[in-house]
Amino acid sequence: MRKTLKQRLEEGGTIRTFAIGRVVHPVVIEMYGLAGGFHGFWLDLEHAFISTEQMVMASLAAKAHDMDCFVRLAPSSYATVTQCLETGVGGVMAAQIQSADHAEQFVQWAKFAPRGQRGLNLSGRDANYTHKTAAQFIADANREHMTAIQIETLGSLADADAIAANDAVDLLFIGPADLSIALGVPGQFHTDILWEAIGKVAAACRKHGKAWGAVVPDPKFCDRAMELGCRMPTMGNEVGVMRRGIEWFQTAFGSQFPKS
């Protein structure tokens, strides 16, 4: 039986993910699914435009390969949050959160009353296209949808403990690229100052019994994060896979690509 990412978070263990942003197509998702080993992925609505139709397709393709997916988005619009959830994805993740209060606002957008302020519409996939009653839909959505908060700004880092203490936050997720910029060490993923910050997030999650994940830019970073308790490593995206695949072929067929 297919498990959602939120169910896997609750069960414990490592959850291997990837990201998709520029080339959102069922063939890409199917290739990852056939390769095996991944539990799901997230759609990067922060850095690329992804349509409602593409989200629906991605969710269906994920389910076909026993995976789950969620959407990363900027916390700029209540309507965008609920529109994402109505496509059938497993949850939402807020980028560029500045404080615990900011994280709570995002939670409010993602949850129905009494926990939040989400508006009711039964015509989406998360209500099985009107096959759920309002009461059942509200209960199921509040229980089943994953809500994640990225830690990548100085404000969210300072409030990591309070964000981890939020009862409706399921996952804290470190964005090392933006966090390294905020800390004054852009792109330096193995510096002490960055790892001190990551350790602070890891400690907050241990204290409050929450999981944390991270984009892992290289294997060394991934191994160290896992040692600190990272549960959801995101190992690259489809653009990185395509670039490295092209480079591999150019190297393998080196005689056909003379250096200028």
N, C-alpha and C positions, 0 to 999 in steps of 0.2 A: 504494500500500500504506500502511495506517495506521501512523503512527509513535507510539511511546510518548513521554511527556514525558522519560523518562530518555534515550531515543535522541536526542531533540532536544537535550538538554543536552550529550551527547557530540559532536554534530555542530557545535555552535556556532550563533550567531544568536539572535534574539529569540524568546521564547516568550510569547505573549500569553494571559493567563488571566483568569478571573473566579472569584468564590466564590459558593457557595450554602449557606444554612443554615436559613432559616425555611420556604421554599416549595420543597421538594425534590420535583419532579414532572417527568415526561418532557416535558411540553409546554414547560416553562420551558427545559429543556436543548435541546429541538428548536428553539425560537425563537432561541436564541443560535447554534445550528448553522446555521440557515437564513440568519441575518444574515451569517455568514461572518467570517473574520479571526481567530477564536480557535483556539488549539491545544488548549485543555483548561481544566479548572477544578478547584477543590478544595472538598470538603465540610467544613463547619465543625462538627465534632463537639465542639469546645471550648465553643462558646457555645449550641449547640442540640442537642436530642436527635434523632439520626438513626438509624433502625432498620436492622438487617441487610438487611431487604427493600428499604428505600429505597436503600441502598448498591448492592445488586445491580442494581436498576432504573437507578440513575444511571450505573453502569458500562456497562450495555447501551446506554443512550441515548447515552452518549459515543461508544462504538464505532460506533454507527449513523451518526454524523456525523463520523467520522474524527478524533475527539478522544480524549483520555485524561483521567483524573482521579485524584486522590489524596485522602487524608483528613487533615485537621488535627485533632489530639486532644491532650488533656492527658496527660503521661507518668506516668499514675497506675496503669496496669494492664497487665501483660504480656498477659493474655487479650484485652483490647480491641484491642491492636495486631495480634495474629494473626487475630482475628475480622475485622477490617477487611480485611486482606490476602486472606483466603479468599473475600471477596465478589467479587473480580475487579478491584478498583481497582489503579491502577498504582504505588501507594506510600503512604507515611505521612509525616507531618510533625509533629514534637513542638513543642508550645507551652510557654512558661514554663520553658525549660531554664535551670538555674542555674549550670552549670559544665561543663567538658570531661568530667569524670567522669560527670555526669548525662547528657550526650549519649551517652557510651559505653554507659551502661545501656540507653538507648533503642535503640541499634544492636544490642545483644545480644538484645533482644526481637524485633527485626525480621529477624534473620538466623539461619539454621541453622548448626550446627557444621560446620566448625571455627571460623567467624568469630563465631557467636553461640550462643544457647541456645534458639532457637525450637523448639517442639514440633511433631512431624510429624503431619499429618492429610491424607489424600489425597482427602477427600470434597468439598473446596472448589473454587471456580472456578479458582484459581491452579494446581491440579493437574488441571485439565480433568475434574473430577468422577470421579476414579480412573483416567482414561485415561493418566496418566503413571506411570512407575515411581517408586519412592522416590528412587532415585539421580538420575533425570532431573529430578524435581521440585525436589529440594534444589539442584541445580546451577543450574537455570533461575531459581528464586526468588531465590537469592543474587545472581545476575547481573542480573536484569531489574527487580526492585523498586527504586524510588527511595526513598531515605531522606533526609529533609530535617530541618534543625534551625533553629528560629526563634531569632533574636537579638533579644531584647526586654527582657532584664533586665540589671542591672549585672554580675552574675556571668558571664552568657554573653558580654557585651561584653568583659569583661576577658580571657576565655578564647577569644576569637574566633580567634586564631591556632592554638591547639591544636585547636579544633573543626574548623577548615578543614583541619588536617593529618590528621584521622582518615580512614583509608583507605576506610571504609564510608559516609562522609557524602558525598552527591552534591550537596547544595545547602544554602547558608546563606540564610535568609529573614528579612528585617528586618520587624518589626512596629512601624511608627513611632508608633502610638498609645501602646502600653504602654512603648516605649522612651522616648518623650518624657516620660511620667509618671515613669519611673525617673530620668530626668535632671533632673527638677524643672521642666520646661517643658511641662506637659500640653497636648496639642493644638496646640502651636506648631511646625508642620511646616517652617518655613523659617528657624529660628534656627540660629546658628553652632554652638551646642553639640550640637544634634542632627546636623548635617551633619558635624561633626568625628567623631562616633561612627560615622556611616555610612561615612565615608572610611576609618576603621580597619578595618571589616569588609571593604570593597572591597579594601583593601591586603592583608589576610590571604588573601582568595580569589585575588588575583593571584599572591601568593607561592606558594601551594600548588596552583595550577591548578584551582581550584574555581569553580563558578558561584554567583551570588547573585541573589536576587530580593527583592521587597518589595511590600507593599500600597502603592499610590500614590494618595494622597488627592485629588490634583488634577493637572491637566496640567503645571503648573510643576514640581511635585515629580517627576513622571514624567520630564520632559525632563532634569532635573538628575541623577536617578538613572541614566538611560541613558548620560549622558555619563561617569559614573563606572564604567560597566561592568555595570549591572544587566541580567541576561539574562531574568528572568521577572517582568515587572510584572503585578500583579493589579489590574485596573481595576474596582473596585467589586463589588457583589453584587446579587442579585435584588431585595432590599428597596430598595436605592438606585434601581435601575431603575424599580421600580413607583412609588416616591414621586415621582421626577422626571417620570415619565409622567403621573401624576395632576396634578402641578403644571402641566405643559405644557397639558393639556386645560383646566384651570381658567383659565389665562391666555388661551388661544385662544378660549374661550367666556366671556370675562370678563363680558359682559352678563348671563349666566345665574347668576353667582356674585357678587351684590352684597356689597360689603364692609360688615361690621357696625360 
